């Protein structure tokens, strides 16, 4: 399978400060969308951008110092673009001004908006965002609507299924940015399914988005004793039976997946120097195992060694 294609990667740091805004506007007009940019920073605009082609849509990783971008009505007419943008703010705080009001965004939040409608996007501090550029026809095909009536905000820190989906989207996007060599075909479908679930509340029949959202929830609550299939299903917004069908596509169940992740975390603790003073029983309890004996049996079945053997290997390893 082909890898994601790096279309371009630029930074303003090598550009004279007086020319950075014009450089940024020209680059974005060619690589992403026509916009105007301004900043009050004494050093001018300090920004970088990486653009990836995922085959069917694009992903941009953008970081910079405080600045504002605007796609004013005249620019929308002069430089039309038929796309839906999905922006996930990784770092900083922002506001998104549009004809229906103003949205405030924090790290982890997502905003979905149309490029044929005017907007102003402001960043009051250093920022980083991941932007998915989806052709409107593809968005309409997957999400069942020709266009959004107004920008849609999804809070990244909320308890509901949409917020969980936003957090799962964040992890998938970061995987692509951190390793563009990852074959994008399967991930592309996952991203589209996540977008569909986040904007409409329903995913495809493959339940990919539910599976990814469930994994995000499990990772966040792994140390909680009450974590179980029922609690995960409630958080994701499906029945336990439906969720187990989603996990069955990977040859496992919710309970088996939780147990495996807890054993992985316990093994990491056993091999961490900062955890050397913790008893094995303490580590077993920390990750939700009812007894050390039960933990030892499961640990040996997964890793082929007992917790004591793993810890002894660490103690005799050369430093």
DARA-V216599 format. One record per residue. N is the residue number from 0. PHI is phi in whole degrees, -180 to 180 (NA if undefined). PSI is psi in whole degrees, -180 to 180 (* if undefined). Layout:
# DARA-V216599
n:N phi:PHI psi:PSI
n:N phi:PHI psi:PSI
This chain:
# DARA-V216599
n:0 phi:NA psi:138
n:1 phi:-69 psi:152
n:2 phi:-85 psi:164
n:3 phi:-61 psi:141
n:4 phi:-94 psi:126
n:5 phi:-79 psi:110
n:6 phi:-78 psi:-44
n:7 phi:-166 psi:158
n:8 phi:-149 psi:119
n:9 phi:-136 psi:163
n:10 phi:-145 psi:148
n:11 phi:-86 psi:-5
n:12 phi:-63 psi:-28
n:13 phi:-89 psi:2
n:14 phi:-101 psi:142
n:15 phi:-54 psi:140
n:16 phi:-54 psi:-38
n:17 phi:-69 psi:-20
n:18 phi:-103 psi:-1
n:19 phi:-66 psi:-41
n:20 phi:-63 psi:-46
n:21 phi:-63 psi:-40
n:22 phi:-60 psi:-46
n:23 phi:-65 psi:-43
n:24 phi:-64 psi:-43
n:25 phi:-65 psi:-44
n:26 phi:-62 psi:-47
n:27 phi:-67 psi:-34
n:28 phi:-61 psi:-34
n:29 phi:-87 psi:-37
n:30 phi:-96 psi:-27
n:31 phi:-137 psi:-72
n:32 phi:-162 psi:149
n:33 phi:-69 psi:131
n:34 phi:-156 psi:165
n:35 phi:-113 psi:153
n:36 phi:-136 psi:144
n:37 phi:-146 psi:156
n:38 phi:-153 psi:150
n:39 phi:-101 psi:2
n:40 phi:-64 psi:134
n:41 phi:-60 psi:-33
n:42 phi:-85 psi:1
n:43 phi:82 psi:-171
n:44 phi:-77 psi:121
n:45 phi:-113 psi:106
n:46 phi:-148 psi:158
n:47 phi:-140 psi:158
n:48 phi:-151 psi:136
n:49 phi:-120 psi:129
n:50 phi:-117 psi:127
n:51 phi:-117 psi:141
n:52 phi:-99 psi:119
n:53 phi:-100 psi:8
n:54 phi:75 psi:84
n:55 phi:117 psi:-30
n:56 phi:-159 psi:176
n:57 phi:-124 psi:160
n:58 phi:-129 psi:129
n:59 phi:-118 psi:132
n:60 phi:-106 psi:113
n:61 phi:-124 psi:131
n:62 phi:-137 psi:150
n:63 phi:-173 psi:177
n:64 phi:-86 psi:-179
n:65 phi:-56 psi:132
n:66 phi:-166 psi:174
n:67 phi:-132 psi:137
n:68 phi:-117 psi:149
n:69 phi:-141 psi:139
n:70 phi:-119 psi:85
n:71 phi:-74 psi:163
n:72 phi:-53 psi:-42
n:73 phi:-64 psi:-36
n:74 phi:-73 psi:-35
n:75 phi:-59 psi:-41
n:76 phi:-73 psi:-40
n:77 phi:-74 psi:-35
n:78 phi:-128 psi:75
n:79 phi:-66 psi:148
n:80 phi:-146 psi:127
n:81 phi:-101 psi:80
n:82 phi:-151 psi:161
n:83 phi:-110 psi:129
n:84 phi:-101 psi:138
n:85 phi:-121 psi:108
n:86 phi:-110 psi:124
n:87 phi:-111 psi:119
n:88 phi:-83 psi:115
n:89 phi:-86 psi:-40
n:90 phi:-140 psi:147
n:91 phi:94 psi:-171
n:92 phi:-129 psi:151
n:93 phi:-150 psi:165
n:94 phi:-132 psi:146
n:95 phi:-124 psi:107
n:96 phi:-98 psi:132
n:97 phi:-144 psi:180
n:98 phi:-69 psi:-11
n:99 phi:-107 psi:2
n:100 phi:145 psi:-154
n:101 phi:-140 psi:129
n:102 phi:-104 psi:141
n:103 phi:-106 psi:140
n:104 phi:-128 psi:142
n:105 phi:-120 psi:174
n:106 phi:-57 psi:130
n:107 phi:99 psi:-17
n:108 phi:-78 psi:155
n:109 phi:-122 psi:141
n:110 phi:-129 psi:133
n:111 phi:-114 psi:129
n:112 phi:-153 psi:163
n:113 phi:-96 psi:142
n:114 phi:-83 psi:-7
n:115 phi:-96 psi:13
n:116 phi:-123 psi:140
n:117 phi:-64 psi:148
n:118 phi:-159 psi:161
n:119 phi:-132 psi:128
n:120 phi:-119 psi:115
n:121 phi:-116 psi:142
n:122 phi:-125 psi:114
n:123 phi:-86 psi:-2
n:124 phi:-149 psi:177
n:125 phi:-55 psi:140
n:126 phi:-139 psi:161
n:127 phi:-148 psi:135
n:128 phi:-137 psi:153
n:129 phi:-113 psi:124
n:130 phi:-119 psi:122
n:131 phi:-99 psi:122
n:132 phi:-101 psi:103
n:133 phi:-109 psi:122
n:134 phi:-54 psi:138
n:135 phi:-60 psi:-36
n:136 phi:-62 psi:-40
n:137 phi:-69 psi:-41
n:138 phi:-60 psi:-44
n:139 phi:-64 psi:-39
n:140 phi:-63 psi:-43
n:141 phi:-86 psi:-31
n:142 phi:-108 psi:-2
n:143 phi:73 psi:23
n:144 phi:-146 psi:140
n:145 phi:-69 psi:-30
n:146 phi:-166 psi:158
n:147 phi:-81 psi:137
n:148 phi:-65 psi:-34
n:149 phi:-156 psi:163
n:150 phi:-56 psi:144
n:151 phi:-111 psi:125
n:152 phi:-105 psi:136
n:153 phi:-123 psi:118
n:154 phi:-71 psi:134
n:155 phi:-82 psi:-14
n:156 phi:-109 psi:14
n:157 phi:-82 psi:168
n:158 phi:-89 psi:-13
n:159 phi:-81 psi:172
n:160 phi:-58 psi:-37
n:161 phi:-63 psi:-41
n:162 phi:-68 psi:-39
n:163 phi:-61 psi:-40
n:164 phi:-64 psi:-39
n:165 phi:-62 psi:-40
n:166 phi:-70 psi:-36
n:167 phi:-66 psi:-38
n:168 phi:-61 psi:-43
n:169 phi:-57 psi:-46
n:170 phi:-65 psi:-41
n:171 phi:-68 psi:-40
n:172 phi:-66 psi:-42
n:173 phi:-64 psi:-36
n:174 phi:-60 psi:-43
n:175 phi:-68 psi:-41
n:176 phi:-68 psi:-41
n:177 phi:-71 psi:-28
n:178 phi:-142 psi:82
n:179 phi:-61 psi:-14
n:180 phi:-76 psi:-10
n:181 phi:-62 psi:128
n:182 phi:-58 psi:125
n:183 phi:-86 psi:-12
n:184 phi:-57 psi:-54
n:185 phi:-67 psi:-40
n:186 phi:-65 psi:-37
n:187 phi:-59 psi:-44
n:188 phi:-65 psi:-37
n:189 phi:-62 psi:-43
n:190 phi:-64 psi:-42
n:191 phi:-65 psi:-39
n:192 phi:-67 psi:-40
n:193 phi:-63 psi:-43
n:194 phi:-63 psi:-43
n:195 phi:-62 psi:-44
n:196 phi:-66 psi:-41
n:197 phi:-67 psi:-35
n:198 phi:-95 psi:-23
n:199 phi:-121 psi:-15
n:200 phi:86 psi:2
n:201 phi:-136 psi:142
n:202 phi:-106 psi:-171
n:203 phi:-79 psi:173
n:204 phi:-64 psi:-19
n:205 phi:-76 psi:-14
n:206 phi:61 psi:26
n:207 phi:-57 psi:-46
n:208 phi:-65 psi:-37
n:209 phi:-65 psi:-41
n:210 phi:-63 psi:-46
n:211 phi:-68 psi:-39
n:212 phi:-65 psi:-38
n:213 phi:-64 psi:-41
n:214 phi:-64 psi:-37
n:215 phi:-64 psi:-43
n:216 phi:-65 psi:-43
n:217 phi:-61 psi:-44
n:218 phi:-61 psi:-36
n:219 phi:-77 psi:-24
n:220 phi:-120 psi:20
n:221 phi:-61 psi:-32
n:222 phi:-84 psi:-4
n:223 phi:-82 psi:128
n:224 phi:-60 psi:-31
n:225 phi:-82 psi:2
n:226 phi:-65 psi:125
n:227 phi:-155 psi:177
n:228 phi:-59 psi:-40
n:229 phi:-65 psi:-43
n:230 phi:-68 psi:-36
n:231 phi:-67 psi:-44
n:232 phi:-62 psi:-41
n:233 phi:-63 psi:-42
n:234 phi:-64 psi:-37
n:235 phi:-82 psi:-22
n:236 phi:92 psi:29
n:237 phi:-134 psi:173
n:238 phi:-79 psi:153
n:239 phi:-55 psi:-37
n:240 phi:-65 psi:-44
n:241 phi:-62 psi:-42
n:242 phi:-66 psi:-40
n:243 phi:-65 psi:-32
n:244 phi:-64 psi:-37
n:245 phi:-64 psi:-44
n:246 phi:-69 psi:-26
n:247 phi:-64 psi:-24
n:248 phi:-65 psi:-19
n:249 phi:-106 psi:12
n:250 phi:74 psi:29
n:251 phi:-147 psi:180
n:252 phi:-120 psi:171
n:253 phi:-61 psi:-47
n:254 phi:-61 psi:-43
n:255 phi:-66 psi:-38
n:256 phi:-65 psi:-45
n:257 phi:-60 psi:-46
n:258 phi:-61 psi:-43
n:259 phi:-62 psi:-42
n:260 phi:-68 psi:-36
n:261 phi:-68 psi:-39
n:262 phi:-66 psi:-39
n:263 phi:-62 psi:-44
n:264 phi:-66 psi:-40
n:265 phi:-64 psi:-41
n:266 phi:-63 psi:-40
n:267 phi:-62 psi:-39
n:268 phi:-65 psi:-41
n:269 phi:-65 psi:-26
n:270 phi:-102 psi:5
n:271 phi:-93 psi:128
n:272 phi:-60 psi:-34
n:273 phi:-70 psi:-14
n:274 phi:-103 psi:12
n:275 phi:-62 psi:-28
n:276 phi:-85 psi:-5
n:277 phi:-83 psi:136
n:278 phi:-71 psi:157
n:279 phi:-60 psi:-39
n:280 phi:-63 psi:-36
n:281 phi:-66 psi:-42
n:282 phi:-68 psi:-40
n:283 phi:-60 psi:-45
n:284 phi:-66 psi:-38
n:285 phi:-58 psi:-31
n:286 phi:-109 psi:24
n:287 phi:86 psi:16
n:288 phi:-92 psi:135
n:289 phi:-72 psi:-27
n:290 phi:-151 psi:157
n:291 phi:-67 psi:-37
n:292 phi:-64 psi:-44
n:293 phi:-64 psi:-43
n:294 phi:-60 psi:-44
n:295 phi:-63 psi:-42
n:296 phi:-62 psi:-47
n:297 phi:-67 psi:-40
n:298 phi:-63 psi:-46
n:299 phi:-65 psi:-39
n:300 phi:-64 psi:-32
n:301 phi:-85 psi:-41
n:302 phi:-111 psi:-7
n:303 phi:78 psi:4
n:304 phi:-141 psi:157
n:305 phi:-83 psi:162
n:306 phi:-57 psi:-38
n:307 phi:-64 psi:-40
n:308 phi:-66 psi:-41
n:309 phi:-63 psi:-43
n:310 phi:-68 psi:-38
n:311 phi:-65 psi:-39
n:312 phi:-60 psi:-38
n:313 phi:-67 psi:-38
n:314 phi:-70 psi:-26
n:315 phi:-100 psi:-3
n:316 phi:-67 psi:144
n:317 phi:-64 psi:143
n:318 phi:-108 psi:*
